[in-house]
Every structure is written in structure tokens, then in C-alpha cells.
């Protein structure tokens, strides 16, 4: 699975949690999930758990702390998929 | 259930924690009674079956010398003070200082002025900015986990913020409490449900003269999951217990 495909799936997963639809329209790897997309910080865990299900990977608590931007999420998933 | 190793706390942070605990202990003969007097005499609060609450907490603390996390419903800004008051007398806390819970108050409210910062420092608080810098939040959670692993008691609201619906919301259960619980072997969770008679929804302060009722119970949640899902599952199980206690509260009032 290449980075573009992971990015597209990540964007699809993020969609229901996004409060700032304007920022979502211009989403990129540099987009900050909490600050730009205004995803609730408590909901970030739900997002990451959906990543686990969608990509059949296991993510540890500490890994969540590294997910700030969409790019961080893509990189984390890429690393987990191996 | 697989435990996750506790993140090593830098020496500086460890020393700060010990220093705060000792300063807090020194000030406690003054700070704890003042808090109690303010709640009881100035604000006129009462807790139904206060003796029963304190007896149960004493029993839990003395039953086994192990790590404890108190998890409670969250409706007002001073819940942590009311809970600490409900669970122990000043005399109990002087004798068993570790059982005075560490708290994670919202920095923008409780650490806004120098006097507030001094007051919360003396009452074992580690201010945190909810939804703020994740590295900073993780660092504060590590400090709290370190305190719990040293058999200090921590008070955490599983919903993180006050219940916006006025009821415990399972879906709001954050994973933070699960993360700490999974770091600490043999940890028990003391669930506390406390609610004022006039408390219909969430608010800043309970009304003057409020009468609180509620209950205390102990659980040791287990999970078959791993990783983040395990932390989330633990947090949900704690929140589920609080939901049940809430139901009992309303059933008793019918």
C-alpha cells in the first residue's frame, strides 16, 4: 500500500470527526488534526482505533502522542504495515 | 492483562514531585482544614452519610497497601475538593497523607493567578491544559503514574471534562486513566459518584447549602485487549461502573 492510498483512507476515517470543514477541504500531510481540523482531543483515540481496524495494525498508547498531523498518522501507519 | 511499562520520569521531574509532596505535607495542617471549613461553613455544603463515605475509604486504603486511582463523575469545577472532603477527615489525611489524592485541574482556570497556583500546589495538584500540547499532557500523566506507582492516590475524571449532558457519558471516556492503570501493577480503582440535590446539569459551582449524596465502590477492571485499545477498554469499564452508580443514585431518589 503506498502513501497516497494510506493518505486517502486516513482522510476518509477523519471525515466524521472533523469540526472545521473549511480546513478539511484543503487537507494535506501538514494539516494539524487537533488545531486545524478541530478534532476533539478525546476523539483522537477513536480515530486511531479506526486506523487499527482499517489497516489491521496495533497501535500503542505512546504512538498516539506522536500523531499530531495527518502526515504523522500516515507515517505511523506506514511503519506499522511495514 | 498485559501491563505497559511506566515511562521513566526524568530525575528533575521526580524531584519536583517529591518536593511538592513534602511542601504540601508541611502545609496540610493548614490547607486541608481551610478547605473543609470553606466547603462546610462558608458554602454550607453537606454530604449525606459523610461518616459512611469516610469509613469506606478508610477500609479500602487499609485493606491493602497498594496503588489506588479514584475515578469520579464530574459536574462542577470544585468536584475534586468535595470528593477529598467526602473521603477523609483532616485528621485522617494528616496520618495517611498519601491518601489525599493528586489532581489534574485545568490550568487556565485553577492556575490563572499566583495565589491560585500556590493554593493548588499545596493541595497536590498538577495543572494541565486539556486539549493542549500533547507532549506536556503526556509528561503530566507520567508524573501522575509515577506518584500512583509509589502508592500515592490520584483522582482522575474519566470523562476528562465536566459531563456536558449532566450524566456520565460512556463515549467521553478518555484513555488517559486506562494508560495510568495499565502502568501500575495491582492497582485498584475507587469509583466515586457524588451529586448535589440541585445539580441538574454541569455547572461552575454547586449552589450554596447544597446537599451531596452518592456512593463509593472498588473495581479492578481487566481487559483482553492490547495497546491503545486496552487503555480505552479500561477507561470505558470504569465509566460504565460510574454509569451504574449514577443509575443507583437516581433509583434511590425515586
Contacts between the chains, C-beta under 8 A, distances in Angstrom:
chain1	res1	chain2	res2	distance
A	34	B	131	6.8
A	40	B	131	7.7
A	41	B	130	7.2
A	41	B	131	4.2
A	42	B	160	5.7
A	42	B	172	6.1
A	42	B	174	4.7
A	45	B	174	6.9
A	45	B	175	4.8
A	45	B	228	6.6
A	45	B	232	5.7
A	48	B	228	6.0
A	49	B	228	6.6
A	49	B	229	6.1
A	49	B	232	6.6
A	52	B	227	7.8
A	52	B	228	7.4
A	52	B	229	6.8
A	58	B	226	6.2
A	58	B	227	4.9
A	58	B	229	7.9
A	59	B	227	5.7
A	59	B	228	5.2
A	60	B	4	7.4
A	60	B	227	4.7
A	60	B	228	6.4
A	61	B	4	6.5
A	61	B	175	6.9
A	61	B	179	4.9
A	61	B	182	7.8
A	61	B	227	6.8
A	61	B	228	5.3
A	61	B	231	5.4
A	62	B	7	7.5
A	63	B	228	7.5
A	64	B	175	7.8
A	64	B	228	5.8
A	65	B	134	5.2
A	65	B	135	6.8
A	65	B	138	5.0
A	68	B	134	6.7
